[in-house]
């Protein structure tokens, strides 16, 4: 499988079978993102939680491309109310086999809400992380989360080839907790995410990867696909 990082928490995966997957498509209003919303082609959209910097352009993108949207039950229910019908709802702890591979949702300690036109938050269930297994490889997108001890369990049960780990602090894990999370997850390779998008989450990604075992941490160029 091929993987690319597009800034913040936006991640592309292309399986050997040609399925194009996109995690947390925050494109509009995301100055670092290299993607052009009108040109992105995607078959499956995976959404970890409902915050605007993760749900992002899901509705517009899914309407244009017909992509299958996979997220929590509460989020896909909301998306259905906005005119999307090609959706699949899941919850943390649940797994499902799709034609392209296996998806399992994990806990994430974080909120999940949208902001209504009146400025009030509207809660949409639980935040989650997402394990994708395809081509005999496993990619783990942690979403937005705090450090929690069950990451040790996930690392012991799942053979994780690549983990996308938030490091920005304030809203998610910071550097110290992300380093411990990486140790617990036992991922072969780790890419830091959710940093430097705005001032509150400014971090040096090399301060993170330089403290990991040699060869584990990786900061890819935005939009550059690399093979697992």
N, C-alpha and C positions, 0 to 999 in steps of 0.2 A: 504494500500500500504506500501511497505518497501522501505527505502531510505538509501543510503550510500554515504559518502564523501571520495574521493580518493586523496585529495590534489589539490592545485591550484583552478581550477574551474571544476574539473571532478566530476560528480555526477551520481550515478546509481539509478534508480527507477524500482521496480518490482511491477506491479499491481496485484490485487487479481486474475485476469484472467490469469496471468502468462506472460504478455508482459514485456520484458526486454528493458528498455530505458537507454540511456547513453548520458549525456550532455557533450559537449566540450571535446572529447577524446584525451587529450594531455597526452600521455603515454611515447612514445620514447623520451629520453632526459629529462624526468621529474623524477629526482632522488627520490622525495618524494612519487611518485605514487606507490601504492601497486599492481596494475594490471599487468598482463603478457599479452602483446599484442597478442601472439600466442594462448592464451587460453580463451580470453574474448569471451563470447557469448552474442549477442545483437540482438534485433529485430528492434529497432528504434534508430537512432542517431540524436540528436538535436544539432545544431551548432548556437551559438549566433552571432559570427562574424568570419572573415577570418584570424585573426592573428594566427601565428604558434602555440602559446600556448593555442589555443582554437580549431581551425580547426584540429590541431594535426594529428592524425593517421586515420582520417575519411576515406580517400581513401582506404588504405590497409585494414582497418577493414571492411568496407562495401563490398569490393570485396571478402573477405574471407567468411563473414557471410551472405551476401545478404541482409543486414539490409536496411531498408527504411530510407533515409536521409531527414530530414526536416530542412530547413534553408531559408535564404532570396533568392529571385529570382536570384540575381547576383551570389551568392555562388553556388546554385545548377546548374546554367548554366555552371559555371566553372567546377564543378564536373562532369557534363555530358560530357564535352570536354575531361575529363580524364578517361572516360570509365564507369562512373556510370549511370545507367538508372533508378534505383528505387529511384527517388527523388521527392520531393514536395517543390515548392517555395512559400514563403509567404513574407509579408512585415509588418513593425510595424503598429499596428492598426487593422490588419486582424486576423480573427479567422477561424478555420476549425474543423469539427468533424471527427475524425478518429475512426476506430473500437475499439481502446484502450481507447479513451477519447478525450477531447477537447484541442486544442492548440491555444493560442493567443499570438501574438508577440506584444511587447511593445517597445517604444523608449528607446534607450540607447545613452547617449552623449559620443561618443567614435569613433575611426576610425575603418575601416574594410578593410584590404588589405593583399595581399601576397607579398613576395619578390621574384622577378624573378631571373633567373640564372645570369643575368648581374648585380644583386644587386639593381635594381630599384624596387620601390613599384608599385604594380598594384592594383588599387582601385576596391573593390568589394561591392559597395553599402553601406548600412547603418548598423551599429551595432544595436543589439536588445537585449531585455530581453525576456524571454519565460515563459508564464503561462501554466502550465499543470494541467488540471482538470480530474481526474479519481477516481473511487471508492468513489464518492461524497466528494473528498478532492482536495485542490488546492495547488500545489507547484509552487513557483515563483523563477526562476533562473534569477537574474538581469543582468547576463553577466558582462561586464566591463562598468561602467558608472560613470559619475559625479552625484551629487545630482541635482535633478530638481523638481520644485514645483508640477508637475503633478503626482508625487508619491502619493500626497494626494488624488487625484482623483482615482488613481488605488486602493488605500487602502479603499476608500469609496465604490467603486463599486464591488470589489472582496473580497470574504471571504477567506483570505489567511491563510492556515494552517501552511505552512512552507516556509520561504524565505531564499534563499542563497544570502548573501549580501557581496560585495567586501569591504575590509577594508585596502588594502595595501598602499593606497596613491600613489602619483606621477603619476600613469597612471589611477587611479580610485579614488573613494571616500577614504578619510582617516577616522580615528576613529570618529571625531566630526560629519562629514557629514553622516557617516554610522549610527550613533546613531539617528540623526534626520530622516533619511530615514526610519529606523525601526519604529519610532514613527508614521510617516505618513502612512506607509503601514499597520499598525495595525495587523501584522502577529502574530499568536498565538505562533509561535516558530521561532527562527532565528539562522542560522548557518553562521559564518563568512567564507569567501572564499577569494582567490586571495591575499595571504600573505605568506611571508617567503620562496617563491620559489627561489628568488635571492635577493641580498643585497638591491636593491632599494625599495623593498616592504616588508622589515622586520617589523613585528608588533607583539605585544603580544595579542593574541585573547582574553585572559581573561581580559585585560584592556578594551576591548570592551564589552564583555558580562556582566561583573560586574557592568556596568553602565546602564544596561537594567532592566526593571521590573523583579522581581523574577520569575524564571521559564521560561522566554522567550528565553534567550540566551543559546546556547548549542554548545560545542566543542566535536564532536564525535571522537572516535578512527578511524584512517584511515581504510577504508574497512569494518567497522562494520555496518551491517544493523540494523536499528531501525524502529519500527512501528510508523506510524503517528496515 
